[in-house]
Protein backbone atom coordinates (compact mmCIF):
# COMPACT_ATOMS: atom_id res chain seq x y z
CA UNK A 1 0.00 0.00 0.00
CA UNK A 2 1.51 3.34 -1.06
CA UNK A 3 1.10 6.25 1.32
CA UNK A 4 0.91 9.70 -0.23
CA UNK A 5 2.48 12.73 1.39
CA UNK A 6 0.23 15.33 2.88
CA UNK A 7 -3.01 15.30 4.85
CA UNK A 8 -4.89 13.34 2.21
CA UNK A 9 -2.32 10.54 2.22
CA UNK A 10 -2.45 10.29 6.01
CA UNK A 11 -6.24 10.13 5.88
CA UNK A 12 -6.19 7.32 3.35
CA UNK A 13 -3.66 5.42 5.46
CA UNK A 14 -5.65 5.75 8.69
CA UNK A 15 -8.88 4.71 6.95
CA UNK A 16 -7.17 1.64 5.55
CA UNK A 17 -5.80 0.72 8.96
CA UNK A 18 -9.26 1.05 10.50
CA UNK A 19 -10.67 -1.20 7.80
CA UNK A 20 -7.99 -3.79 8.58
CA UNK A 21 -8.78 -3.62 12.31
CA UNK A 22 -12.49 -4.04 11.66
CA UNK A 23 -11.77 -7.26 9.78
CA UNK A 24 -9.55 -8.80 12.45
CA UNK A 25 -12.60 -10.62 13.94
CA UNK A 26 -15.10 -12.33 11.69
CA UNK A 27 -18.83 -12.46 12.34
CA UNK A 28 -18.67 -16.12 13.37
CA UNK A 29 -15.83 -15.45 15.80
CA UNK A 30 -17.70 -12.50 17.30
CA UNK A 31 -20.78 -14.68 17.87
CA UNK A 32 -18.57 -17.30 19.52
CA UNK A 33 -17.02 -14.68 21.80
CA UNK A 34 -20.43 -13.34 22.83
CA UNK A 35 -21.65 -16.89 23.48
CA UNK A 36 -18.68 -17.64 25.74
CA UNK A 37 -19.17 -14.34 27.61
CA UNK A 38 -22.83 -15.16 28.25
CA UNK A 39 -21.95 -18.66 29.46
CA UNK A 40 -19.37 -17.27 31.85
CA UNK A 41 -21.80 -14.68 33.24
CA UNK A 42 -24.39 -17.42 33.80
CA UNK A 43 -21.90 -19.70 35.59
CA UNK A 44 -20.62 -16.83 37.74
CA UNK A 45 -24.15 -15.86 38.71
CA UNK A 46 -25.02 -19.44 39.71
CA UNK A 47 -21.87 -19.75 41.82
CA UNK A 48 -22.52 -16.46 43.58
CA UNK A 49 -26.12 -17.50 44.25
CA UNK A 50 -24.83 -20.86 45.57
CA UNK A 51 -26.97 -22.81 43.12
CA UNK A 52 -23.85 -24.30 41.52
CA UNK A 53 -20.57 -25.47 43.06
CA UNK A 54 -17.24 -25.04 41.32
CA UNK A 55 -16.46 -28.70 42.07
CA UNK A 56 -19.43 -29.70 39.90
CA UNK A 57 -17.74 -28.18 36.86
CA UNK A 58 -14.94 -30.79 36.99
CA UNK A 59 -11.20 -30.29 37.51
CA UNK A 60 -10.42 -29.92 33.80
CA UNK A 61 -13.10 -27.37 32.92
CA UNK A 62 -11.95 -23.92 31.80
CA UNK A 63 -13.71 -21.05 30.10
CA UNK A 64 -12.05 -19.42 27.14
CA UNK A 65 -11.41 -15.71 27.55
CA UNK A 66 -12.62 -13.23 24.95
CA UNK A 67 -9.66 -10.90 25.50
CA UNK A 68 -6.16 -11.19 26.87
CA UNK A 69 -5.77 -10.94 30.62
CA UNK A 70 -3.41 -8.45 32.13
CA UNK A 71 0.17 -9.71 32.30
CA UNK A 72 0.62 -11.82 35.45
CA UNK A 73 -3.06 -12.79 35.64
CA UNK A 74 -2.91 -15.53 32.98
CA UNK A 75 -3.73 -19.07 34.03
CA UNK A 76 -3.39 -21.56 31.19
CA UNK A 77 -4.78 -24.82 32.55
CA UNK A 78 -5.98 -26.30 29.27
CA UNK A 79 -9.59 -27.10 28.60
CA UNK A 80 -11.61 -25.82 25.62
CA UNK A 81 -8.98 -25.38 22.91
CA UNK A 82 -5.40 -26.42 22.40
CA UNK A 83 -3.54 -23.29 21.26
CA UNK A 84 -0.39 -22.42 23.17
CA UNK A 85 -1.20 -18.68 23.13
CA UNK A 86 -4.83 -19.14 24.26
CA UNK A 87 -5.85 -17.62 27.59
CA UNK A 88 -8.01 -19.50 30.09
CA UNK A 89 -9.84 -18.63 33.26
CA UNK A 90 -9.38 -20.96 36.23
CA UNK A 91 -12.93 -21.76 37.32
CA UNK A 92 -11.72 -22.93 40.75
CA UNK A 93 -11.12 -19.26 41.57
CA UNK A 94 -14.01 -17.82 39.59
CA UNK A 95 -14.96 -15.46 42.42
CA UNK A 96 -11.64 -13.62 41.97
CA UNK A 97 -12.63 -12.38 38.50
CA UNK A 98 -15.31 -10.04 37.28
CA UNK A 99 -16.42 -8.50 33.98
CA UNK A 100 -16.21 -4.83 33.07
CA UNK A 101 -18.70 -2.78 31.04
CA UNK A 102 -17.30 -4.22 27.80
CA UNK A 103 -17.75 -7.79 29.02
CA UNK A 104 -14.02 -8.45 29.34
CA UNK A 105 -12.58 -10.52 32.19
CA UNK A 106 -10.55 -8.54 34.71
CA UNK A 107 -8.84 -9.64 37.90
CA UNK A 108 -10.60 -8.65 41.11
CA UNK A 109 -8.20 -7.94 44.00
CA UNK A 110 -9.76 -9.23 47.22
CA UNK A 111 -7.20 -7.36 49.35
CA UNK A 112 -7.49 -9.88 52.21
CA UNK A 113 -4.50 -10.45 54.47
CA UNK A 114 -5.03 -13.57 56.60
CA UNK A 115 -3.66 -13.96 60.11
CA UNK A 116 -0.61 -16.23 60.39
CA UNK A 117 -1.02 -18.48 63.44
CA UNK A 118 2.39 -20.15 62.97
CA UNK A 119 4.32 -17.21 64.47
CA UNK A 120 5.30 -17.30 68.14
CA UNK A 121 4.45 -13.61 68.67
CA UNK A 122 1.22 -12.72 66.81
CA UNK A 123 1.22 -9.73 64.48
CA UNK A 124 -1.89 -7.69 63.67
CA UNK A 125 -2.58 -5.12 61.01
CA UNK A 126 -5.58 -3.12 59.89
CA UNK A 127 -7.84 -5.09 57.59
CA UNK A 128 -6.37 -8.46 58.56
CA UNK A 129 -8.75 -11.43 58.38
CA UNK A 130 -8.94 -14.05 61.15
CA UNK A 131 -10.77 -17.30 60.45
CA UNK A 132 -12.45 -18.02 63.80
CA UNK A 133 -13.28 -16.19 67.00
CA UNK A 134 -11.30 -18.66 69.12
CA UNK A 135 -8.23 -18.15 66.94
CA UNK A 136 -8.54 -14.40 67.44
CA UNK A 137 -8.88 -14.73 71.22
CA UNK A 138 -5.89 -17.06 71.49
CA UNK A 139 -3.85 -14.64 69.41
CA UNK A 140 -4.89 -11.72 71.63
CA UNK A 141 -3.80 -13.61 74.76
CA UNK A 142 -0.42 -14.45 73.21
CA UNK A 143 -0.01 -10.87 71.97
CA UNK A 144 -0.74 -9.41 75.39
CA UNK A 145 1.66 -11.79 77.12
CA UNK A 146 4.45 -11.18 74.61
CA UNK A 147 4.09 -7.39 74.83
CA UNK A 148 3.56 -7.47 78.63
CA UNK A 149 0.28 -5.63 78.99
CA UNK A 150 -3.26 -6.53 79.97
CA UNK A 151 -6.52 -5.69 78.21
CA UNK A 152 -10.23 -5.75 78.87
CA UNK A 153 -13.20 -6.49 76.67
CA UNK A 154 -15.49 -3.62 75.72
CA UNK A 155 -17.51 -6.08 73.64
CA UNK A 156 -17.16 -9.85 73.52
CA UNK A 157 -19.90 -11.17 71.26
CA UNK A 158 -20.15 -13.30 68.16
CA UNK A 159 -20.69 -10.25 65.98
CA UNK A 160 -17.66 -8.32 67.21
CA UNK A 161 -14.71 -8.29 69.58
CA UNK A 162 -13.54 -4.98 70.95
CA UNK A 163 -10.65 -4.69 73.41
CA UNK A 164 -8.75 -1.79 74.95
CA UNK A 165 -5.75 -1.56 77.26
CA UNK A 166 -6.63 -2.00 80.90
CA UNK A 167 -4.62 1.07 81.92
CA UNK A 168 -6.64 4.26 81.61
CA UNK A 169 -5.38 6.74 79.07
CA UNK A 170 -3.53 4.14 76.95
CA UNK A 171 -4.51 4.52 73.26
CA UNK A 172 -4.28 0.79 72.41
CA UNK A 173 -7.49 -0.53 70.85
CA UNK A 174 -8.46 -3.43 68.58
CA UNK A 175 -11.89 -3.91 67.08
CA UNK A 176 -12.83 -6.87 64.87
CA UNK A 177 -16.25 -7.68 63.50
CA UNK A 178 -17.76 -10.77 61.92
CA UNK A 179 -18.34 -10.69 58.17
CA UNK A 180 -21.50 -12.54 57.17
CA UNK A 181 -20.38 -12.99 53.57
CA UNK A 182 -17.45 -15.30 54.36
CA UNK A 183 -17.84 -16.02 58.10
CA UNK A 184 -14.42 -14.55 58.98
CA UNK A 185 -13.46 -11.79 61.42
CA UNK A 186 -11.92 -8.62 60.03
CA UNK A 187 -9.92 -6.09 62.04
CA UNK A 188 -11.67 -2.74 61.51
CA UNK A 189 -9.86 -0.60 64.09
CA UNK A 190 -6.30 -1.02 65.35
CA UNK A 191 -4.00 1.20 67.41
CA UNK A 192 -0.92 -0.69 68.62
CA UNK A 193 0.70 2.22 70.46
CA UNK A 194 1.08 1.86 74.23
CA UNK A 195 1.66 4.64 76.75
CA UNK A 196 1.48 2.47 79.86
CA UNK A 197 4.13 0.67 81.87
CA UNK A 198 4.81 -3.01 81.25
CA UNK A 199 3.57 -5.66 83.66
CA UNK A 200 5.03 -9.02 84.69
CA UNK A 201 1.87 -10.18 86.49
CA UNK A 202 -0.50 -10.69 83.59
CA UNK A 203 -3.97 -11.99 84.35
CA UNK A 204 -4.17 -13.18 80.77
CA UNK A 205 -1.66 -15.91 81.57
CA UNK A 206 -3.28 -18.94 80.05
CA UNK A 207 -1.81 -22.30 81.07
CA UNK A 208 -2.50 -23.66 77.58
CA UNK A 209 -0.49 -20.83 76.07
CA UNK A 210 2.39 -21.57 78.44
CA UNK A 211 2.00 -25.31 77.82
CA UNK A 212 2.29 -24.82 74.05
CA UNK A 213 5.54 -22.93 74.57
CA UNK A 214 7.04 -25.62 76.83
CA UNK A 215 5.66 -28.58 74.87
CA UNK A 216 8.92 -29.26 72.92
CA UNK A 217 10.99 -28.99 76.11
CA UNK A 218 8.74 -31.25 78.20
CA UNK A 219 8.67 -33.85 75.41
CA UNK A 220 12.48 -34.11 75.79
CA UNK A 221 12.70 -33.48 79.54
CA UNK A 222 9.43 -34.80 81.02
CA UNK A 223 10.74 -34.34 84.58
CA UNK A 224 11.24 -30.60 84.20
CA UNK A 225 10.63 -29.15 87.67
CA UNK A 226 8.43 -26.13 88.28
CA UNK A 227 11.29 -23.96 89.57
CA UNK A 228 13.23 -24.31 86.33
CA UNK A 229 10.02 -23.80 84.40
CA UNK A 230 9.36 -20.48 86.13
CA UNK A 231 12.93 -19.33 85.42
CA UNK A 232 12.63 -20.19 81.74
CA UNK A 233 9.27 -18.43 81.54
CA UNK A 234 10.78 -15.29 83.01
CA UNK A 235 13.71 -15.35 80.58
CA UNK A 236 11.90 -16.38 77.40
CA UNK A 237 8.33 -15.14 77.88
CA UNK A 238 9.14 -12.24 80.22
CA UNK A 239 6.45 -13.54 82.57
CA UNK A 240 6.50 -14.06 86.31
CA UNK A 241 4.29 -17.15 86.40
CA UNK A 242 2.59 -18.51 89.46
CA UNK A 243 3.42 -22.03 90.58
CA UNK A 244 -0.13 -23.15 89.95
CA UNK A 245 -0.04 -21.87 86.36
CA UNK A 246 3.21 -23.76 85.71
CA UNK A 247 1.74 -26.93 87.16
CA UNK A 248 -1.36 -26.69 84.97
CA UNK A 249 0.77 -25.94 81.91
CA UNK A 250 3.03 -28.93 82.54
CA UNK A 251 0.09 -31.29 83.11
CA UNK A 252 -1.56 -30.04 79.92
CA UNK A 253 1.66 -30.59 77.91
CA UNK A 254 2.05 -34.13 79.28
CA UNK A 255 -1.56 -34.93 78.32
CA UNK A 256 -0.87 -33.70 74.79
CA UNK A 257 2.25 -35.85 74.53
CA UNK A 258 0.51 -38.95 75.89
CA UNK A 259 -2.41 -38.36 73.55
CA UNK A 260 -0.05 -38.41 70.59
CA UNK A 261 1.45 -41.70 71.76
CA UNK A 262 -2.01 -43.25 72.12
CA UNK A 263 -2.84 -42.12 68.60
CA UNK A 264 0.39 -43.69 67.31
CA UNK A 265 -0.50 -47.00 68.98
CA UNK A 266 -3.76 -46.96 67.06
CA UNK A 267 -1.76 -46.83 63.82
CA UNK A 268 0.35 -49.94 64.51
CA UNK A 269 -1.76 -52.16 62.24
CA UNK A 270 -1.27 -49.67 59.39
CA UNK A 271 2.45 -49.52 60.16
CA UNK A 272 2.87 -53.31 59.94
CA UNK A 273 0.82 -53.43 56.74
CA UNK A 274 3.07 -50.77 55.19
CA UNK A 275 6.20 -52.67 56.22
CA UNK A 276 4.95 -55.91 54.69
CA UNK A 277 3.99 -54.13 51.47
CA UNK A 278 7.38 -52.43 51.16
CA UNK A 279 9.47 -55.48 52.16
CA UNK A 280 7.70 -58.77 51.37
CA UNK A 281 10.76 -60.81 52.36
CA UNK A 282 10.97 -59.31 55.84
CA UNK A 283 9.35 -60.58 59.02
CA UNK A 284 6.98 -58.24 60.84
CA UNK A 285 4.82 -59.69 63.60
CA UNK A 286 2.33 -57.74 65.72
CA UNK A 287 0.59 -59.46 68.61
CA UNK A 288 -2.26 -58.02 70.65
CA UNK A 289 -4.46 -59.24 73.48
CA UNK A 290 -8.19 -59.34 72.81
CA UNK A 291 -10.21 -61.64 75.11
CA UNK A 292 -13.44 -61.11 73.16
CA UNK A 293 -14.32 -59.65 69.79
CA UNK A 294 -16.05 -56.72 71.50
CA UNK A 295 -12.94 -55.75 73.50
CA UNK A 296 -10.42 -53.17 72.33
CA UNK A 297 -7.11 -54.87 71.35
CA UNK A 298 -4.19 -54.17 73.72
CA UNK A 299 -0.62 -54.12 72.44
CA UNK A 300 1.59 -57.02 73.52
CA UNK A 301 4.66 -57.25 71.25
CA UNK A 302 6.06 -56.17 67.87
CA UNK A 303 8.88 -57.97 66.03
CA UNK A 304 10.80 -56.35 63.14
CA UNK A 305 13.44 -57.98 60.90
CA UNK A 306 14.08 -56.65 57.39
CA UNK A 307 15.04 -58.97 54.55
CA UNK A 308 18.26 -57.04 53.84
CA UNK A 309 19.38 -57.61 57.44
CA UNK A 310 18.68 -61.33 57.16
CA UNK A 311 20.75 -61.75 54.00
CA UNK A 312 23.46 -59.39 55.24
CA UNK A 313 24.00 -61.44 58.39
CA UNK A 314 24.06 -64.76 56.53
CA UNK A 315 26.63 -63.60 53.94
CA UNK A 316 28.88 -61.05 55.63
CA UNK A 317 28.73 -61.39 59.41
CA UNK A 318 30.55 -63.52 61.93
CA UNK A 319 28.62 -66.32 63.69
CA UNK A 320 28.12 -64.20 66.79
CA UNK A 321 24.82 -62.73 68.02
CA UNK A 322 24.62 -60.27 70.90
CA UNK A 323 21.38 -59.55 72.79
CA UNK A 324 20.74 -56.36 74.69
CA UNK A 325 17.73 -54.65 76.23
CA UNK A 326 16.61 -51.09 76.84
CA UNK A 327 13.83 -49.96 79.17
CA UNK A 328 11.25 -47.48 77.91
CA UNK A 329 10.76 -44.39 80.07
CA UNK A 330 7.78 -42.86 78.31
CA UNK A 331 4.13 -42.92 79.37
CA UNK A 332 3.90 -46.62 78.43
CA UNK A 333 6.49 -48.79 80.16
CA UNK A 334 8.12 -51.75 78.50
CA UNK A 335 11.36 -52.95 76.93
CA UNK A 336 13.08 -53.01 73.57
CA UNK A 337 15.16 -56.14 72.99
CA UNK A 338 17.63 -56.06 70.09
CA UNK A 339 19.88 -58.59 68.39
CA UNK A 340 23.10 -57.38 66.71
CA UNK A 341 26.03 -59.05 65.01
CA UNK A 342 29.57 -58.23 63.86
CA UNK A 343 30.47 -57.76 60.20
CA UNK A 344 33.85 -58.36 58.53
CA UNK A 345 35.03 -54.87 59.55
CA UNK A 346 34.22 -55.65 63.17
CA UNK A 347 31.37 -53.11 63.10
CA UNK A 348 27.96 -53.51 64.71
CA UNK A 349 25.36 -54.99 62.36
CA UNK A 350 21.69 -54.79 63.44
CA UNK A 351 19.67 -57.94 62.90
CA UNK A 352 16.24 -57.61 64.53
CA UNK A 353 14.46 -55.93 67.41
CA UNK A 354 11.24 -56.33 69.31
CA UNK A 355 9.21 -54.10 71.60
CA UNK A 356 8.03 -56.13 74.56
CA UNK A 357 5.50 -55.64 77.30
CA UNK A 358 7.40 -57.94 79.69
CA UNK A 359 10.21 -60.51 79.75
CA UNK A 360 7.86 -63.43 78.98
CA UNK A 361 8.27 -62.59 75.27
CA UNK A 362 12.03 -63.29 75.16
CA UNK A 363 11.62 -66.93 74.13
CA UNK A 364 9.27 -65.86 71.32
CA UNK A 365 11.87 -63.31 70.13
CA UNK A 366 14.68 -65.90 70.05
CA UNK A 367 12.54 -68.40 68.13
CA UNK A 368 11.85 -65.77 65.46
CA UNK A 369 15.57 -65.05 65.15
CA UNK A 370 16.31 -68.78 64.88
CA UNK A 371 13.82 -69.12 62.05
CA UNK A 372 14.78 -65.92 60.14
CA UNK A 373 18.55 -66.56 60.25
CA UNK A 374 18.18 -70.33 59.72
CA UNK A 375 20.30 -71.14 62.77
CA UNK A 376 19.03 -74.69 63.12
CA UNK A 377 20.13 -76.12 66.46
CA UNK A 378 22.60 -73.23 66.94
CA UNK A 379 25.77 -75.22 66.22
CA UNK A 380 28.81 -73.01 65.38
CA UNK A 381 26.95 -69.90 66.56
CA UNK A 382 27.78 -67.93 69.71
CA UNK A 383 25.12 -66.08 71.69
CA UNK A 384 26.25 -63.24 73.99
CA UNK A 385 23.98 -61.59 76.56
CA UNK A 386 24.42 -59.75 79.87
CA UNK A 387 20.78 -60.11 80.89
C-alpha positions, 0 to 999 in steps of 0.5 A: 500500500503506497502512502501519499504525502500530505493530509490526504495521504495520512487520511487514506492510510488511517482509513485503511488501517481502521478497515484492517482492524475491523476485519480482524474478527469475523462475524462467526468469531464475534458470535462465539465470543459473545456466546462464551461471555454469556456462558461465563456470566451465567456460571458466575451468577449461579456460583454467587447465588450458591446454586452451583458449586465449582467442584461440579464443573470438573477439575479440567473445565476452563472457560475461554477468555474473549480478550487477553488478561493483564500480564501476570493474571494468565492461568493456562490450565488447558480445557476448551482449545489447544492453542499455546497462546490461548488464555483460560480462566481458572474456574476454581477461583471464579470469584476472583474475576469479574467482567467490566462494562465491555464484558471483558474478564478482569482480575478482582483484588480481594485485598485480604490479608489472613492472620498467620497463626504459625508465628510465636508472637502474633502480628496484627494489622488493619484489615487483617482477616482471622478465620475463627473467633477462638483463633482471634482470642488465642492470638490476643492472649499471646499478643498481650503476654508477649508485649507485657500488657493486659486488656479488657473487653469492651464487647465480647460477642459473636458479631464483634470483639472490641478490646482496649488496654486495661490502663486508663489513658492508653490509646491501644485498641483493637476492634474486629467484626464478623463478616456474614459474607465469608464467616471470617473476622476482620480487624476494623480498628487497630492502634498498637501504640502503648503509653502504659508501663509493662507488667510481669503479672499478667492476668491473661496468663493462660496455662495452655499458652504456656504449655504450648511454649514448653511442649517441645521442652517437656517432650524431651525433659518430662521431669522438668521441675516447676522452679526451672520452668518459672525461670525459663518463663521469666527469661523467654516469655518475660512472665512471672508465672505462678506455681499453679499456672506452671503446674497446669501448663506442665500437666496439659503438655504431658496430656498432649504428649501422651495423647499423641502416643495413644494415637500412634499406637492406634496406627500400629496395624497400618504400620505393619501393613506398610512394612509388609507391602514395602518389604515382602521378604521381611518378618513383621509380627504384631501381637495383641491381646483381645479376650473377646471380639467386642474388647479393644485390642491391647498391644503385647509385642512387635517384632521387626526384621528386614530382609536385607538384614537377614541376607546381610547377616548370613553372607557377611557377618561372623557367627556371633549374636549379641542380645541387649535390652533397653527400658522405655521411660515414656508414658507406656512402660516396657522394653526393647530387645535387640539382636546385633552381630559383627560384620567383617570390619568388626562393626555392629550390624543390626539384625532384629528388634522387638518391643516387649511388654514384659520378659515373657516374650524373650523366648518368642523373640529368640525363636523368630531369630532362629527361624529368620537366620536359619540357625538350626540347632545353633551349632557353630553360633555364639550367643552373647547376653548380659541379661 
